[in-house]
Amino acid sequence: MKQDALFKSEEAVLKKAVSLIEAAGQSDQIDKTEYISLLKSYKKLFKQLKLLVKMGDIQQNKLNKLNEKLDRQNLFIKKTFGRYLSDDIVECILESPQGSSLGGEKRVVTIVLTDIRGFTAITERESAENIVGILNIYLETMTEIIFKHGGTIDEFIGDSILVIFGAPVKSEDHADTAVTCAIEMQQAMAEVNQKNREMGYPEIEMGIGINTGELIVGNIGSEKRAKYAVVGSHVNLTSRIESYTVGDQILISESTMNRCKKELIIDSDFEIKPKGMTKPIRVFEVGGISGDSSISTTKRSYSMITLERPVPIAMTIIQEKHSIGHSFNGEFIKLGPRGAELTTGKKIDPFSNLKISVESGILTGEEQHLYGKIMNRQAQGIQSGYRYNFYFTSVPEKFGEKIKAYE
């Protein structure tokens, strides 16, 4: 019997019962035949209702089991992929039937790329256990801040983090959000290094490059292995911009600068000519954000002192983590914990990365290899050649302890 017909029968039985009860109130006797008929109708109806309830319970039980299975699957996906993907992507995969399908779209987004300065040199000095410990502290802290601002971690590339703002969830303020997030990440480096010191690890510094542009975003790969990613020339440009940074620094492209609606504090701006670019581009060093949402980077300042006797050094230019050309000589004439002023007879392009060898017996009693970046050249050459400001990206522990005396 269909449910509608069953409910109509139930209504008829109830009306009949009401009429008999009303009749009983007016007479001392009830028509026995009608009562028996009513009782039979009620028993039949009760059986049908009981069967319907039982069938409903079976269907509801099946539905509950399916929901429990789905909840377990969703929980598994969240726990598994939530370590690598933002909550936005996980929810997109779970809620949309096409969420995990291959394909992408063109969209203007902002890309953030971070990198630990001088990390290659650190890996040469520290044990594998220490390297993993340093990375875990760093990545855990940065991931929390990125997710707080709605960023999507595209991937961890060694000690680097590639982050997307503006996808998969669209937003009009992705450039502002990316810059704000980057500033908070630089502020959090104090906490990272505090934990490093507690664990006996060396302190680290981070550089951040930011760029905005149109990219292809979406699930890319094969049916067996796919990932949410961004593809396009602006990813490469972001990487090039980041390569010009030093510790504590945030460099943004002109496109990001123009996209930001917040009032940025710009400490400096200059032209760079990244590899593969036909023309120089201008980048801007962000010192903070002013106005109602005021926030600033935390930059440590260190002084240098003039050395009584110049320290002889040998230098090699580094590109793509490899030495190029022959070694050439020079001298440190000023020295501090974060950098030095050096002279050499060779003309060096600004922002060049150098490996510097300090001669045996000088300062520490053994040869030391330092890594850093040429920041700028003094306005005029000197009689013995050229003078440069040099920023340390990595120094050996013993050398670092020694030069703290120059702070």
C-alpha positions in Angstrom: 0.0 0.0 0.0 1.3 3.5 -0.9 2.0 5.9 1.9 -0.8 8.4 0.9 -3.4 5.6 0.8 -2.2 4.3 4.2 -2.5 7.7 5.8 -6.0 8.0 4.4 -7.0 4.7 5.9 -5.4 5.8 9.2 -7.5 8.9 9.1 -10.7 6.9 8.4 -10.1 4.5 11.3 -9.4 7.4 13.7 -12.6 9.1 12.7 -14.6 5.9 13.2 -13.0 5.5 16.7 -14.0 9.0 17.6 -17.5 8.5 16.5 -17.8 5.4 18.6 -16.4 7.1 21.6 -18.9 9.9 21.2 -21.7 7.4 20.9 -20.5 5.6 24.1 -20.9 8.9 25.9 -24.6 9.1 24.9 -25.4 5.4 25.4 -24.5 2.8 27.9 -24.0 0.3 25.1 -21.6 0.1 22.1 -22.5 -1.7 18.9 -20.3 -4.8 19.3 -20.2 -5.5 15.5 -18.9 -2.0 14.8 -16.4 -2.3 17.6 -15.0 -5.6 16.2 -14.9 -4.1 12.7 -13.0 -1.1 14.1 -10.6 -3.3 16.0 -9.8 -5.4 12.9 -9.3 -2.3 10.8 -6.9 -0.9 13.5 -4.9 -4.2 13.6 -4.5 -4.2 9.8 -3.5 -0.5 9.9 -1.1 -1.1 12.7 0.6 -3.9 10.9 1.0 -1.7 7.8 2.3 1.2 9.8 4.7 -1.1 11.6 6.0 -2.4 8.3 6.4 1.1 6.9 8.3 2.2 10.0 10.5 -0.9 9.8 11.2 -0.2 6.1 12.0 3.4 7.0 14.3 2.3 9.8 16.2 0.0 7.3 16.6 2.9 4.8 17.6 5.3 7.6 20.1 2.8 8.9 21.6 2.4 5.4 21.7 6.2 5.0 23.4 6.6 8.4 26.0 4.0 7.4 26.7 5.7 4.1 27.1 9.1 5.9 29.4 7.5 8.5 31.5 6.0 5.6 31.6 9.4 3.8 32.6 11.2 7.1 35.4 8.7 7.5 36.6 9.3 4.0 36.4 13.1 4.3 38.3 12.9 7.6 41.0 10.8 6.0 41.3 13.3 3.1 41.5 16.2 5.5 44.1 14.6 7.7 46.2 13.3 4.8 46.1 16.3 2.5 45.6 19.0 5.1 49.3 18.7 5.9 50.2 19.9 2.4 47.2 21.8 1.1 45.3 24.7 2.5 41.8 24.1 4.0 40.4 26.0 0.9 41.7 23.3 -1.5 40.6 20.4 0.7 37.1 21.8 0.9 37.1 22.4 -2.8 37.9 18.8 -3.4 35.3 17.6 -1.0 32.4 19.8 -1.9 32.8 20.1 -5.7 32.2 17.0 -8.0 34.9 18.5 -10.3 37.1 19.6 -7.4 39.7 16.9 -7.9 39.4 16.7 -11.7 42.3 17.7 -13.9 42.2 21.1 -15.6 42.9 24.7 -14.9 42.0 28.3 -15.7 43.8 31.6 -16.2 43.6 33.9 -13.2 45.5 36.9 -11.8 47.0 35.8 -8.5 49.9 36.8 -6.2 52.8 34.5 -5.6 55.0 34.5 -2.5 58.3 32.6 -2.5 60.4 32.3 0.7 63.9 31.0 1.1 66.3 30.5 4.0 69.5 32.5 3.2 72.7 30.5 3.2 70.9 27.2 3.9 73.2 25.2 1.6 76.2 26.2 3.7 74.3 25.2 6.9 73.5 21.7 5.5 77.3 21.3 5.0 78.0 21.9 8.6 75.0 20.4 10.5 73.9 16.8 10.9 70.9 15.4 9.0 68.9 15.3 12.3 69.6 19.0 13.0 68.7 20.0 9.4 65.4 18.3 9.7 64.8 19.9 13.1 65.6 23.4 11.7 63.3 22.9 8.8 60.4 21.5 10.9 60.5 24.5 13.3 60.7 26.9 10.3 58.0 25.3 8.1 55.6 24.7 11.0 55.7 28.4 12.0 55.4 29.7 8.5 52.6 27.3 7.5 50.4 28.5 10.4 50.8 32.1 9.3 50.1 31.3 5.7 46.9 29.4 6.4 45.9 32.2 8.8 45.9 34.6 5.8 44.2 32.2 3.5 47.3 31.3 1.4 47.6 28.1 -0.5 50.9 26.3 -0.1 51.8 25.1 -3.6 54.8 23.2 -2.4 57.8 23.0 -0.1 61.0 23.2 -2.3 63.7 22.2 0.2 64.0 25.2 2.4 61.7 27.3 0.2 57.9 27.8 0.4 55.8 28.6 -2.7 52.5 30.2 -1.8 49.5 31.3 -3.8 47.1 34.1 -2.9 43.9 34.4 -4.9 43.3 30.8 -5.7 41.5 28.5 -5.5 39.2 30.9 -3.6 39.1 34.2 -5.6 39.8 37.4 -3.8 40.3 41.0 -4.9 42.8 41.9 -2.2 45.2 39.0 -2.8 48.2 41.3 -3.2 47.6 43.2 0.1 47.0 39.9 1.8 50.2 38.4 0.5 52.3 41.4 1.6 50.7 41.4 5.1 51.4 37.7 5.4 55.0 38.2 4.3 55.6 40.9 7.0 54.1 38.6 9.7 56.4 35.8 8.5 59.4 38.0 8.9 58.3 39.0 12.3 57.9 35.4 13.3 61.6 34.6 12.5 62.4 35.9 16.0 60.3 33.1 17.4 61.8 30.6 15.0 65.4 31.5 16.1 64.4 31.4 19.8 63.3 27.8 19.3 66.5 27.1 17.3 68.7 28.4 20.1 66.8 26.3 22.7 67.5 23.2 20.5 71.2 24.2 19.9 70.6 24.9 16.3 72.1 27.9 14.4 70.0 30.9 13.7 68.6 31.4 10.2 67.4 34.3 8.1 64.7 34.4 5.4 64.3 36.4 2.2 60.9 36.8 0.5 60.0 37.6 -3.1 56.4 38.6 -4.2 55.0 39.0 -7.6 51.5 39.4 -9.2 50.4 38.3 -12.6 48.2 36.1 -14.7 48.9 32.4 -14.3 47.3 29.1 -15.0 45.9 27.6 -11.8 44.3 24.2 -11.2 44.8 20.5 -10.8 47.7 19.5 -13.0 49.2 16.1 -13.5 47.8 12.7 -14.3 44.9 10.6 -13.0 47.3 8.7 -10.8 49.2 11.7 -9.5 48.0 15.3 -9.6 48.5 18.5 -7.6 47.0 21.9 -7.3 49.6 24.2 -8.8 50.3 27.4 -10.7 52.1 27.5 -14.1 53.4 30.5 -16.0 56.3 32.9 -16.5 55.3 34.9 -13.4 56.3 31.9 -11.2 59.8 32.1 -12.6 59.9 35.9 -12.2 58.9 35.5 -8.5 61.8 33.1 -8.0 64.2 35.6 -9.7 63.0 38.5 -7.5 63.5 36.3 -4.4 67.0 35.5 -5.4 68.0 39.2 -5.0 66.8 39.3 -1.3 69.0 39.1 1.8 67.9 38.1 5.3 64.9 39.9 6.8 64.1 41.4 3.4 60.8 41.5 1.4 61.1 42.5 -2.3 57.9 43.0 -4.4 57.5 43.5 -8.1 56.0 46.7 -9.6 52.8 44.7 -10.5 52.3 43.8 -6.9 53.1 47.4 -5.8 50.4 48.7 -8.2 47.8 46.1 -7.1 48.1 46.9 -3.4 45.5 49.2 -2.0 47.0 49.5 1.4 49.7 52.2 2.0 53.0 50.3 1.9 56.1 51.6 3.6 58.9 51.3 0.9 62.4 51.4 2.3 64.1 51.4 -1.1 63.6 50.6 -4.7 66.0 49.6 -7.5 66.3 48.0 -10.9 67.4 44.4 -11.4 67.9 42.4 -14.5 66.9 38.8 -13.8 68.2 36.0 -15.8 66.0 35.5 -19.0 64.7 39.0 -18.9 65.5 41.3 -21.9 64.9 44.5 -19.9 65.5 45.5 -16.2 62.6 45.5 -13.8 62.1 47.7 -10.7 61.6 46.0 -7.4 60.5 47.6 -4.0 61.8 46.7 -0.6 58.8 46.6 1.8 59.3 47.9 5.3 55.8 47.7 6.5 52.2 48.9 6.1 50.9 52.2 7.5 47.4 53.4 8.3 44.8 51.6 10.3 46.4 48.2 9.8 49.9 49.4 10.6 52.5 46.6 10.7 56.3 46.6 10.1 59.1 44.2 9.5 61.6 43.5 12.2 65.1 44.3 11.0 68.1 43.8 13.1 70.7 46.6 12.7 74.4 45.9 13.2 77.4 48.2 13.0 80.8 47.6 11.4 84.1 48.9 12.6 87.2 49.8 10.6 89.9 47.1 10.9 93.3 48.2 12.0 94.8 45.8 9.5 92.8 44.7 6.4 92.0 41.0 6.3 93.2 39.2 3.1 90.4 37.2 1.3 89.9 35.2 -1.8 86.5 35.4 -3.7 84.6 33.3 -6.2 81.3 34.4 -7.9 78.5 31.9 -7.3 75.6 31.3 -9.8 72.9 28.8 -9.4 74.8 27.4 -6.4 77.9 26.7 -8.5 81.2 28.6 -8.7 82.0 30.4 -12.0 85.3 31.8 -13.2 88.5 32.0 -11.4 89.1 33.1 -7.8 90.2 36.7 -7.2 91.7 38.4 -4.2 90.6 41.3 -2.1 90.5 42.6 1.5 88.0 43.2 4.3 88.5 46.8 5.5 85.4 46.9 7.7 83.7 44.1 9.6 80.6 43.3 11.6 78.3 40.4 12.5 76.1 40.8 9.4 78.5 42.0 6.8 81.7 43.7 5.7 83.1 46.3 3.5 85.6 44.9 1.1 88.0 46.1 -1.6 89.2 44.3 -4.8 90.6 45.1 -8.1 87.8 43.3 -9.9 84.5 45.1 -10.9 81.6 43.1 -9.5 77.9 43.5 -10.5 75.6 44.5 -7.6 73.6 41.5 -6.1 76.3 39.0 -7.1 76.6 36.1 -4.7 80.1 35.4 -3.5 82.0 32.6 -1.7 84.8 34.1 0.3 87.7 32.3 1.8 89.5 33.9 4.8 93.1 32.9 4.9 94.3 30.4 7.5 95.4 31.9 10.8 93.3 35.1 10.3 90.7 35.7 13.1 90.0 32.1 13.9 93.2 30.1 13.4 91.8 28.1 10.4 90.5 28.8 6.9 86.9 29.9 6.8 84.4 30.0 3.9 81.8 32.8 4.0 78.8 33.2 1.7 77.1 36.5 0.9 75.8 39.0 -1.6 77.3 42.2 -3.0 74.8 44.9 -2.1 76.2 47.9 -3.8 79.4 49.5 -5.0 80.8 52.7 -3.5 80.3 55.8 -5.7 83.9 56.0 -6.6 86.6 53.4 -7.1 89.7 53.6 -4.9 93.3 53.5 -5.9 93.6 49.8 -5.2 90.3 49.0 -7.1 86.7 49.0 -6.0 84.9 49.1 -2.7 81.8 47.1 -2.0 79.3 46.6 0.8 79.0 42.8 1.4 76.1 41.1 3.2 76.7 37.8 4.9 74.2 35.1 4.1 76.1 32.3 5.9 79.1 32.3 8.2 80.8 29.4 10.1 80.0 29.2 13.8 83.6 29.9 14.9 83.9 32.9 12.6 80.5 34.1 13.7 81.5 34.0 17.4 84.7 35.8 16.6 83.2 38.7 14.6 80.6 39.3 17.3 83.4 41.2 19.0 83.0 43.7 16.2 79.4 44.5 16.9 
